[in-house]
Amino acid sequence: MKSIPKPIILVGTGRCGSTVFHRLLATHPRLMWLSGFAYQFPGRPAWNRRAVEAMGSVTMRRLLGRWIRANEQYRFWDRYTQGCFSEPCRDLVRGDVTARVKKQVLAAFGEMVTARRDRLLVKITGWPRIGFLDEIFPDAKFVHILRDGRSVASSLLHVDFWRGWYGPQGWRAGLLSPEDQATWEAYDRSFVALAGLEWRIQMRAIEAARRQIDPARFMEIRYESFCEQPIETFRRVLEFAELPSAPEFEREVAQASIRSMRDRWRDDLTPAQQDLLDELLADDLRRAGYRPEPRAMPAPEPVAR
């Protein structure tokens, strides 16, 4: 079985900005990643290899378009993990990996890496699955894309695939703990609060999982800093991942249109909804390095005498 040395695994909550980060990093010439071929033909890993290798041709990039783009491709993962990977009711941990699953995953990715593209790049959002992936890839490098929880919650509320509208019985984050259920009830089962709770649940899962691995194999990237300084951010990531610099990669990053959405949540939510998230997420925002911004109550009007 072909070895897969030091795969680079991107993790983050949903709507954290990891897609643009992932697709830019995938332009590094040493990396192999999951394209649309892995989704459409999960049983044919070699087809994914050929698609990624074709990325070097401008003509093929124009012809194949979205088929080559890097993405999470959970259908591929489910093929080799007996369907457990894409929507587990809790985070996946080391003990969830069976001998057969480990062998199947390694064999599938072994058909993809080549002498030239010898480093695997993977992106996972939602549950971090760090323990599960660390059991399969014991020397993996994990990069966490961190984004302000208020931005994440607002973004969840404005995409058509968020399943929070079904409540905790129908979304992907599992049933709420008694503490979180009580919190949600205290906010009258607000969907804004539920979106904030999803960010908090996943952030706490990431923190719990990172404590189980060597700190030298975990790096955190702030989405807002990445938008402001993409080249500098990627240089740090390459150093952490033990990847060489590449002029063609830096050109791709320099030419990319990266729009920061750091303040969009303020435009998309009402003042009352903003206050709700500031209050609900205050402690977790501070731990993540963000500052809650509760708005001052308006001064009472003077009483006429």
C-alpha positions in Angstrom: 0.0 0.0 0.0 1.4 3.4 -1.0 2.3 5.6 1.9 0.6 9.0 2.3 3.1 11.2 4.2 1.9 14.2 6.3 -1.5 14.9 4.7 -2.7 18.5 5.2 -6.2 18.5 6.7 -8.3 21.7 6.8 -11.0 21.8 9.5 -13.5 24.5 10.5 -17.1 25.2 11.3 -19.5 25.5 8.4 -19.4 28.9 6.6 -16.0 29.7 8.0 -14.4 30.8 4.7 -12.6 27.5 4.2 -13.7 27.0 0.6 -11.7 29.8 -0.9 -8.8 29.0 1.3 -8.9 25.3 0.2 -9.2 26.0 -3.5 -6.3 28.5 -3.4 -4.1 26.1 -1.5 -5.0 23.3 -3.9 -3.2 25.2 -6.7 0.1 24.3 -5.0 1.9 21.9 -7.5 2.8 19.3 -4.8 -0.8 18.8 -3.6 -3.4 16.1 -4.5 -7.0 16.7 -3.5 -10.6 15.6 -4.1 -12.2 17.0 -7.2 -15.7 16.6 -8.6 -14.6 13.3 -10.1 -14.2 11.9 -6.6 -17.8 12.8 -5.9 -19.3 11.5 -9.2 -17.1 8.4 -9.4 -16.1 7.6 -5.8 -15.1 4.0 -6.7 -12.6 5.3 -9.3 -9.9 7.1 -7.3 -7.5 7.0 -10.2 -9.9 9.1 -12.2 -9.6 11.8 -9.6 -5.8 11.6 -9.9 -6.0 12.1 -13.6 -8.4 15.0 -13.3 -6.1 16.8 -10.8 -3.0 16.1 -12.9 -4.9 17.7 -15.9 -5.1 20.9 -13.9 -1.7 21.8 -15.3 -3.2 22.3 -18.7 -5.1 25.6 -19.3 -7.2 23.9 -21.9 -8.3 21.1 -19.6 -9.0 23.6 -16.8 -11.4 25.5 -19.2 -13.0 22.3 -20.4 -13.5 20.6 -17.0 -14.2 23.7 -15.0 -16.1 22.9 -11.8 -15.2 19.2 -12.2 -11.7 19.9 -11.2 -12.3 22.3 -8.3 -11.3 21.1 -4.9 -14.1 20.4 -2.5 -15.0 18.2 0.5 -16.7 15.4 -1.5 -18.4 13.6 1.3 -19.8 11.0 -1.1 -16.3 9.8 -1.7 -15.6 9.5 2.1 -18.9 7.7 2.7 -17.9 5.1 0.0 -14.8 4.1 2.1 -16.2 4.6 5.6 -19.4 2.6 5.2 -21.4 5.9 5.2 -20.4 7.1 8.7 -18.4 10.1 7.7 -20.7 12.7 6.2 -23.4 13.2 8.8 -22.6 11.6 12.1 -24.7 12.5 15.1 -21.5 13.5 17.1 -17.9 14.1 16.3 -16.0 11.1 15.0 -13.1 10.0 17.2 -10.2 7.6 17.1 -12.2 4.6 18.4 -14.7 4.9 15.5 -12.1 3.8 12.9 -12.3 0.1 12.2 -9.4 -1.8 10.7 -11.3 -2.3 7.4 -12.2 1.5 7.1 -8.6 2.5 7.7 -7.3 0.0 5.1 -10.0 1.2 2.6 -9.3 4.9 3.0 -5.5 4.5 2.8 -5.9 2.3 -0.3 -8.2 4.8 -2.1 -5.9 7.8 -1.4 -2.9 5.7 -2.3 -4.3 5.5 -5.8 -4.3 9.3 -6.0 -0.9 10.5 -4.8 1.9 10.6 -7.3 5.6 11.2 -7.3 5.0 14.8 -8.3 1.8 15.4 -6.3 2.9 13.5 -3.2 1.0 15.4 -0.5 -2.7 15.0 0.2 -4.9 18.0 0.9 -8.3 17.4 2.6 -11.0 19.8 3.8 -13.6 18.9 6.4 -16.2 21.2 7.9 -18.8 20.8 10.7 -17.7 18.1 13.2 -13.8 18.3 13.1 -13.3 14.5 12.9 -9.7 15.1 14.0 -9.4 12.0 16.2 -10.9 9.8 13.4 -8.5 11.3 10.8 -5.5 11.2 13.1 -6.1 7.4 13.6 -5.8 6.9 9.8 -3.1 9.5 9.2 -0.9 9.7 12.3 1.4 12.3 11.0 -1.3 14.6 9.5 -1.0 18.4 9.8 -4.3 20.0 10.8 -5.1 23.6 9.9 -8.1 25.2 11.6 -9.8 28.0 9.7 -11.4 30.2 12.5 -14.1 32.8 11.8 -16.1 35.1 14.0 -19.1 33.1 15.3 -21.5 35.9 14.6 -20.5 35.9 10.9 -20.9 32.1 10.8 -24.3 32.2 12.4 -25.5 35.0 10.0 -24.2 33.1 7.0 -26.0 29.9 8.1 -29.3 31.7 8.3 -28.8 33.0 4.7 -28.0 29.8 2.8 -30.6 27.4 1.5 -29.0 24.3 2.8 -28.9 25.0 6.5 -31.0 22.4 8.3 -31.4 24.3 11.5 -34.9 25.2 10.4 -35.9 21.6 11.2 -34.6 22.0 14.7 -32.0 19.9 16.5 -33.8 16.7 15.5 -33.1 17.4 11.8 -29.8 19.2 11.6 -26.3 17.9 11.4 -25.0 18.9 14.8 -26.7 16.2 16.8 -29.2 16.6 19.7 -28.6 19.5 22.0 -27.1 18.8 25.4 -29.4 19.6 28.3 -27.4 22.9 28.9 -27.7 24.0 25.3 -31.4 22.9 25.1 -32.1 25.1 28.1 -30.2 28.0 26.5 -32.2 27.6 23.3 -35.5 27.5 25.2 -34.4 30.6 27.2 -34.2 32.4 23.8 -37.7 31.2 22.8 -36.2 28.7 20.4 -34.9 31.4 18.2 -33.3 30.2 15.0 -30.7 33.0 15.3 -29.7 31.5 18.7 -29.7 28.0 17.2 -27.3 29.1 14.5 -25.0 30.6 17.2 -25.2 27.4 19.2 -24.1 25.4 16.1 -20.9 27.5 15.9 -20.3 27.1 19.6 -20.9 23.3 19.6 -18.5 22.8 16.7 -15.9 25.2 18.1 -15.9 23.3 21.4 -15.6 20.0 19.5 -12.6 21.4 17.7 -11.0 22.5 20.9 -11.6 19.1 22.6 -10.1 17.3 19.6 -7.0 19.4 19.2 -6.1 18.6 22.8 -5.7 15.0 21.9 -3.0 15.5 19.3 0.6 17.0 19.3 0.3 20.8 19.3 3.1 20.9 16.7 0.6 19.3 14.3 -2.1 21.9 14.7 -2.3 25.4 13.3 -5.0 28.0 13.5 -5.7 30.6 10.8 -8.0 33.5 11.4 -10.3 34.0 8.3 -10.2 37.8 8.7 -6.4 37.9 8.8 -6.3 35.6 5.7 -8.5 38.0 3.8 -6.3 40.9 4.7 -3.0 39.2 4.1 -3.5 36.1 1.9 0.1 35.8 0.7 1.6 36.1 4.1 -0.9 33.7 5.6 -0.2 31.1 3.0 3.6 31.4 3.5 3.0 30.6 7.2 0.8 27.6 6.2 3.5 26.3 3.8 6.1 26.5 6.4 3.9 24.7 8.9 2.9 22.0 6.4 6.6 21.6 5.3 5.8 22.5 1.7 8.2 24.4 -0.5 7.3 27.8 -1.9 6.2 27.8 -5.5 6.1 30.9 -7.8 3.1 29.6 -9.7 1.2 29.2 -6.4 2.0 32.7 -5.2 0.8 34.1 -8.5 -2.5 32.3 -8.1 -2.9 33.8 -4.6 -1.8 37.3 -5.8 -4.4 37.2 -8.6 -7.2 35.8 -6.6 -10.2 38.0 -5.7 -10.7 37.6 -2.0 -13.5 39.6 -0.4 -13.7 39.9 3.3 -17.2 39.4 4.7 -16.2 40.3 8.3 -18.8 43.0 8.8 -21.6 41.6 6.6 -23.4 40.1 9.6 -24.0 43.6 10.9 -25.8 44.4 7.7 -27.7 41.2 7.5 -29.0 41.0 11.0 -31.2 43.4 13.0 -29.8 45.2 16.0 -31.8 42.8 18.3 -30.4 39.8 16.6 -26.9 41.1 16.8 -27.3 41.7 20.5 -28.7 38.2 20.9 -25.5 36.7 19.4 -23.2 39.0 21.4 -24.9 37.9 24.6 -25.2 34.2 23.7 -21.6 33.8 22.4 -19.8 36.3 24.6 -17.5 33.8 26.4 -16.7 31.7 23.3 -16.1 34.8 21.2 -13.5 36.0 23.8 -11.8 32.7 23.9 -11.5 32.7 20.2 -10.0 36.3 20.2 -13.1 38.2 19.2 -14.8 41.0 21.1 -18.5 41.0 21.8 -20.1 44.3 21.0 -23.3 44.8 22.9 -24.9 48.0 21.9 -25.6 50.6 24.6 -29.3 51.0 25.5 -30.7 54.4 24.5 -30.9 56.9 27.3 -34.5 57.3 28.7 -36.3 60.3 27.5 -36.7 63.0 30.1 -40.1 63.0 31.9 -42.2 66.1 31.1 -43.0 68.0 34.3 
